[in-house]
């Protein structure tokens, strides 16, 4: 839904800008150069607005869930768009537009986008267009699925009831039906369009015949674990059968894809080191002037296939002294003034481009854990060893979706995102993560979507020197 919304609104935005420019500039339509110039100017202005809209979450309906929130972020987005446009005109001064077409474009865009978005919200909240969903099971995954359905109206699902033998911890506002063997009759009574199977223990309880009858009558039958994965961008590791991971081809990536990711990381790291070379010197000087100790922080981390390597970071804490734990809550008083600034903008991670060139890391992947934590995580986190099947990264899906963990519980939550990344690893997924990383660096964690799960709290401060 969000992608469709971005495509439609982007097309309307381009058309509105073209109309405004043609109205003010009035080029001769027979002159192809003038027409192409106008189209190029319209494209530049439209792209600046689309990028600004994306980075202000206007296409994320989980955040901008009402017209009021859309309007407040729209005004802020135009401010960002003008900054981007000023940068574009600095690089291409010949493409500069007069103030008249720009102002007209903005006014016309607002006049078109507001009613379009109002209609979109009205459509999303129109229950006749929603799918009626029946949840089979009262497992923890079922409870979390219901919470996600309520939190994400863009999927247009409405829960009409839950079927199981015992209600369990089911929220009281949802109708409960049983027994499971009456599933066919219950589907008919509730007029369900879809049955989502989320049974706690499926062996011996799965109503195969009834589910096949539902499919034969046109009702869609889904696996609750897969639906949860689609809704949240993470895997419900407690509910995954080991055989589904052992025999799944999703975790066996082709060498060509891995090679492209490695080659892209090398090129990006080399270019980044060249561009940021002056910044390295300034940061090193600031660290030395602010506190005693080395410029770099070096720590043993676990990489691809469990191999140890020396991770490089700019030092952000005072050197020496006993470390109570790996968590920053026990080392808050050791963070330096320069260190806080480096962490805020993630500049302390820049030396890891050297790790990429060494072959230790990729640009995108699960964050490498300290060697000191490896045994604990391997014993306590389900399917942890799968995390070692890919190179760790400077940034990753878990980093932008959850933030930095500060205890074992939150490490397990991040593991859900890491397994989702490994399962869906692709070039375009890496691009999306890089784009979202820029958003997190520029705007911080305030733009993040609240988590709807039972295992972790809001994102917390990062771990010590992580």
N, C-alpha and C positions, 0 to 999 in steps of 0.2 A: 504493500500500500504506500509506504513512504517513497519508494523508488518511482512509482507511477505518479504520485503527487509532485515530486521534484521534476519529472519529465514534463508533465502538463503545465505546471506553473512556470517552468523555464521557457517553454515554447511561447506561452502567453506573454511573458516578460520580453522576450526577443521581439515579438510582433508589436508590442506597445512601444518599445524603444524605436523600432524602425518607423512606426507611424509618427512619433513625435519628431524624429530627425527629418523625415521627409516634409513634414508640415512646416518646419522652420527653415530648413536648408533649401527646399525646392530645387533640387538638382534637375538638369535636363535628362529625362529618361532615355533619350537616345544616346547619351554619352555613357558607355559601359563603365568607364573609369570612375565617374561620379557615383554610379549606382553601387559598384563594388566597394568603393570607399565608405559609403553610408552603411552598407551591410557590415563591413569590418568594424566600424565604430559602434554599431548596434551590438555586434557580437561581443566586443570588448566590455562594453558597459553591462551587458547581460551577464557575462561570465563573472564579472566582479560582484554583481548582486547575488548570483547563485552561490558563489563561494562564501560570501558573507552570510547568506541565509543558512548554509550548511553548518558553518562554524558557530552560529547562534542557535542551532538545533531546531530551526523552523520546520525541518522535514522529519523530525522525530516526534511522532504523535504521542509517545509515552511522556514526553516532557511538555510539549506545547499541545495540551489536550483540550483547550478551550479557545474561543475567539479572543477573549480578554488577554490571555497569556500570549497569543499570537501577535496582537497589536503592540503590546509592550516590547516584545523582542524585535518586531519589525522595525520600529524606530531606531533601535540600537543597531540593527543590521545595516540600515542605510548609512549610518555613520562609518561603520567598518568598510562598506562598499566604496564610499568616497575616498577613504584612505588608500584602498587598493587601486582605485582609479587614478589618484594622484601619482602613485608609484608607476602606473602604466604610462601616464603621460610624460613622466620624467624620462622614461626609457625611450618612448616614441613621441616626441614633442609635436611632430607633424600631424598626429592623429587627434590633436586637442579639439574638443568641441566647445562651442559657445555655451554660456550659462543657460540661455533660453531653452535649447533642446534638452539639456540635462534636467532642468527643473520640470519641464513638461513631461519628460519620461518618468520621473519619480511620481509626479501627481497622477499620471495615467496608470502607472503600475499599481499604486495604492488603490485607485478607484476600481481596478479590475481584480486584484488579488483578494481584497477584503470580501466581496460577495462570493468569490469562488471558494475561499476557505470556509465561509459561513455555510455554504451549501455542502461542503465536504463534511463538516462536523454534524450537520443535520442528517446526512446520509449515514454516517457512522453510528449515530444514535437512534436510527430508525429501526426498531426491532423487527419489522416484517422482513428485512433484508439479512437478518442475522441467522446463523445456523444454530439449530437446537441441538445441544450436546448432552449426552447421557454418559456419566462417568461410571465405569464398572470397577469397583474396588474402593476401599477406604484407606489405602496405604499412605505413608507420608508423601509419596510422589503424587497421589491423587489429591491430597490436601493442597500441596504446592501448585499443582496444575490449576485448581480452582482459583487460587489467589492470582495466578498469572492471567487467567482468562478475565478476571474482574479488572485487573490493572492495565490490560492492553486491549481496549475496545477496537483498535484498528484491525484486529483479526476477525471481528464480527461473530464471536461465539457467545452463546448464552447457555448457562448450565440449567437444564430442566430437571435434574435429579441425579441421585447416586444410587447404585445398586450393589448390594453385598449382603452377607448373612448378618453382620453386626455393624451398627453405625460407627463405632469407634470414636475417633476425635473429629468427626465430621462437623463443620460449622452448622449451627442449628437452623439457619435460614434456608437451607437447601432441602428439598423433599427427599426422603429416604425410602427406597423400595427394596423389597426382597421377597422370596429368596432368589438366588442367581438363576435357578432353573426356570423362573418365570420371566426371563429376560425378553423373549419375543413378545409376550403380552405387554410388558412394561414399555417396550419401544413403541408399540402401537398406541398405548394410552397416552404417552407423553408426546407423541408425534415427533420423535427424535430424528434428526437428519444424520447424526454421527454418534458412534459409540467409541469411547476412548477406554481401552483396557489398561487398568492400573492396579491389578491385583497384587497383594503383598506376596503371596506364595501361589504361583500359578500351577504347580504340579498337582493334578487331581482336582483342581477347582475351575479350570478353564472350561466354560460352557461352549465347546467347539461346535456342537450341532446348532445351538441357538445363534451363535455368531454367524455361522454359514447361512442360516435362514435370514438373518438380517441383511447380509450382503446380497443374497438372492432377491430381496425385496427392494434393493436400491439404497440401503443405509450404509454409509461408509464406516468401516471398522479400522481404528488406528491403534498403534502401540503407544501406550502412555509415555514411555521413556523417550520415544522419538518425538512425540508432540512437545514434551517438556524441553527437549533439546532445541527444537525449532523456535519455541517461544523465548527461551532464555539465552541461547548461545553458549550453553555449557552442558556437560553430561551429568546425569544423575548416577554417580558412580556406585552408590549403595544399592541401587536397583538393577544394575547391569549384570546380566549373567556372564560368568567368565568365558563360556564358550562363544558368546557373541563377539568378544574381543579377540580370543585366540584364533578364530577362523574367519574373522572379518578382513576383507581385502582393503578396507579403508585405512588401516594402519600400516600398510605396505606400499610406500610411495615409489613411483617409477624413478629410475636413476636420472632420466632426462630432466624431470621437474626439479629434483634435488640439485642437479648440476646448474640449472638456470638460476635457482635461488642463491647458490654459492657464488656464481659468477656476478650476479647483480649486487650481492653484498660486497664483494671485493671492489667492484668499480665504485660503488657508493662510498665505501670507506676511504678509498684512495682520494676521491674528489673532496670528501669532507675534510680530510686531513690537510689537503692543500688550501682549501678555503679558510679553515679555522686556525691555521698555523699562527697568525698574529694573536689570536685570542688565547692560544696556549701560553704564550709568553706573558700576557697580561694577567691571566689567572695564576700562573706560577708566582709572579711577583706579588700579587695580592695575598696569596697564602703565606709566603715567607714573611711579609710585613705584618700580617695579622697574628701569627703564632709560630712558636718554635716547632721544628719537626720537618720531615720530608715533604716534598710537594705531592708525591704520589702515595696512595694507599694500595697495597698489594695484598691479596688474599687468595688462598687456595680455594678453587671452586670445582664442582663436578660438571663435566661436559659430556660430549657425545660418547655413548657406550660406557659411561662411567669413568672416562679418562680425566685425571686431574690436570688443571692448568692454573696459571697465575693471572688472576683478573686484575686489571689496572683501573684505578679511579683517582680523581683528584681528592686529596685528603680534606675532609670536612669536619674532623674531630681533633681534639687535642691528643697529642701522642703520649704514650706511656700510661701507666696506671692500670689497675686491674679492671677487666671487663666483666661486668656482672652476668651478661648474657648477650645473645645476638640481637635482642630487641631494643629499639631505640628508647622505649619508655624507661629502660634501666640505664640509659646513657645520654639522656637529654641534656644534662649539664655539661657534657663534653663537646657538644657541637659549637664550633666557632662562629664568629659573626660572618666571616666570608663564607663559611660552610653553609649557613642557612640560605644565603643568597644563591650559592651554587646549586643547592638542592631544589630551590624553588623553580629555577629555570632548567634543571636537569643538566647543567653544564659539567657537573662532576662526573658524568658518564662519558664525556668526550674521549678520554684515553682508550676506551674500549674499541675504538676504531682500529687501534693497533692490534688488539686481540683478534679482530676480524681478519686482518692481514696475516696474522700468525696461523690462522686456521682454527682457533679455539671457538669462535663464535660466528654467527650470522647477524645480519642487521635485524631480522625478525625471528623470534622463537621464544620458548619458555626461558624465564630468567634463571641463570645458573645459581644453584644453592651452594652455600659454604660446605666444605668437606666435613666440618665439625657437626653439621646437622644431618649428614647423609644417612647414617644408620638409623636415627630416630625416624626420619621421614620414610625410609624404605620399610620400616616395621609398622608404622602407624597409618600411613596413607595408602588407600587401596590403589592397586595398579600403578604404583609409583615408578616402577622400572620402565614402563612405556614412555615416560617422560624423557628417558635417555636415548630414545631412538632417533632424535633429531638434534641438530646443534642448538645450543642455547642462543638467545638473542639479546641485543641491546634493549629492544622493546618487544612487547608481545601482547597477545590477546588478553591474557589474564591481567597484565599491567594496566591496560586502558579500560578494562571492564570492572576491575575490582580495586586496583591500587596496590599498595604495599602491605603485605601481611605482617601482623605483630604477635601472632601466637599460632599454635598448631592448628587450631580450629579454622583459622583464616587461610592457612596454607592448604588445608583440604579443600576449602572453597575455591582457591585459585587453581588447584589441581583439576577441578571440573572444567574450568576454562581452558587449561593447557591441553587436556585430552580432546576437547572440542576442536582446538586449533590443529592438533596433530591429525585428527580424523579428516578435517576439511582443508588441509594445507594445500595452497595453490598460489600462483603468482598474483592473482587479483585479490585474494584474501590478504596477502602481505601488503599490497598497495593500500587496501582499506585500513589496515592497522597503522601504517605509516602516516596516512592522512589524519586518522583519529589521534595519533600520538602528538602531532603538531597542535591539534585542538587542546589536548590536555596540558601541553607545555604552555600555551598562550593563555588559556583561560582557567587552568587549574581544575580541581575536582568538583567545583560547584556546578559544572555543566553535566555531571554524570547523572544517570538515571538511578533512582533509589532501588536497592536490591529487594526482591520479593522472595526470600527464602528463609528457611528456619535455622540456618547454620552460622551465618556471619552477620556482623553489624556493619555500620557504615564504614567506608574506607578510613583507615587510620594512618598515622605517621609511618614512614618507612623504617625498616629495620636498620640496625647499626651498620653504617658504611655499606649498605646494600645498593 
